[in-house]
Amino acid sequence: MGRMSRRTSRPRPQQGSAPAPRPGCPCGRAETYQECCSRFHRGEAAAPTAEALMRSRYAAFVRRDAAYLLRTWHPRTRPARVDFDPGMRWTGLEILGTADGSAFHATGTVTFRASYRGGSLHERSRFERVDGAWVYVDGDFLG
């Protein structure tokens, strides 16, 4: 979930209704933000799986936490900065599938749909471990 803020690579909006906002953390979990992704954003814990990192990065996009996004981006693909689109309003995250990405893996993928006001982004993201911590490498937009 790296390209979500670059205006030049924003995908075309897809037709359809966005998921209704859910109570709890912006990542879609039932826990509050303070009980869920906040600990990752504050650096108190590392995401234990690629999916948990994906969810925490989505929450960071919602909260416009550029420092966390850069900190959890693989050094070989990390941009110099994250530019947020001021008009972008994220409305929900749906995890569609995962492959590997657990405590027993060095790599993993997460396929997701992130909805925003006016459309959605469908991506398969790749993650790797760097010094034991999961980081976002890159992703492919899906149709």
Salt bridges, closest charged atoms under 4 A:
GLU44 OE1 - ARG42 NH2 2.63
GLU51 OE2 - ARG29 NH2 3.43
GLU51 OE2 - ARG55 NE 2.99
ASP83 OD1 - ARG81 NE 2.69
ASP85 OD2 - ARG10 NH2 1.85
GLU94 OE1 - ARG113 NH1 3.73
ASP100 OD1 - HIS105 NE2 3.25
GLU128 OE1 - HIS74 NE2 3.36
GLU128 OE2 - ARG76 NH2 2.89
ASP138 OD1 - ARG126 NE 2.59
ASP140 OD2 - ARG126 NH1 2.86
